[in-house]
Each structure stands twice: as structure tokens, then as C-alpha cells.
């Protein structure tokens, strides 16, 4: 497989993942994803931002989130996020520290 085809397939897989998380499974909470997998939608938007920045494209965290979520992040939270239990919040602190560290 040539590099261009590989890149196109990887991009298609990313778009499919984004569509799945943003259109089909809005019920899956970011905190649950982070606690179970070590990443969430915010991580995906951060990776998008980091890739842009590495290529000299200036992009803020909020800009990347709006691109990924298709709306301002605060709007997404109102529409789709629910209150997390204290147990989930405690597990999130651990998962965040282990997988993200000091990035937000």
C-alpha cells in the first residue's frame, strides 16, 4: 500500500469514528470513555489541534473542539453531557493523570 492510500484510509477511519461518537452515540459520556479507554472526544479534538500546530497551523483548544464537536463545546455539554457521579469523577482524575497528564 502506498503512503497516500494509507493516509486516506486513516483519515476515513477517523471520520467514521468521529461520526460514530458525534451522531450515533451521543449517549456515551466523555467521562465514561476516559475512565474505560483513556481517551475521549476532547482528546480527539486535542490530537487534531496538536497535528495542526505541528504543521504550522495555529489553532486553539476551543477552535479544535468546535471543529470536532461541530458546535461550541459548551453547547455540546448542555445538549449531551449528564452529571457524573462522585465515583466516576474520582476515576476520571486517575484516568486523566495516567493518560493525559498536565494537558487539558
Rosetta blueprint (number, residue, H / E / L):
1 X L
2 X L
3 X H
4 X H
5 X H
6 X H
7 X H
8 X H
9 X H
10 X H
11 X H
12 X H
13 X H
14 X H
15 X H
16 X H
17 X H
18 X H
19 X H
20 X H
21 X H
22 X H
23 X H
24 X H
25 X L
26 X L
27 X L
28 X L
29 X L
30 X H
31 X H
32 X H
33 X H
34 X H
35 X H
36 X H
37 X H
38 X L
39 X L
40 X L
41 X H
42 X H
43 X H
44 X H
45 X H
46 X H
47 X H
48 X H
49 X H
50 X H
51 X H
52 X H
53 X H
54 X H
55 X L
56 X L
57 X L
58 X L
59 X L
60 X L
61 X H
62 X H
63 X H
64 X H
65 X H
66 X H
67 X H
68 X H
69 X H
70 X L
71 X L
72 X L
73 X H
74 X H
75 X H
76 X H
77 X H
78 X H
79 X H
80 X H
81 X L
82 X L
83 X L
84 X L
85 X L
86 X H
87 X H
88 X H
89 X H
90 X H
91 X H
92 X H
93 X H
94 X H
95 X H
96 X H
97 X H
98 X H
99 X H
100 X L
101 X L
102 X L
103 X L
104 X L
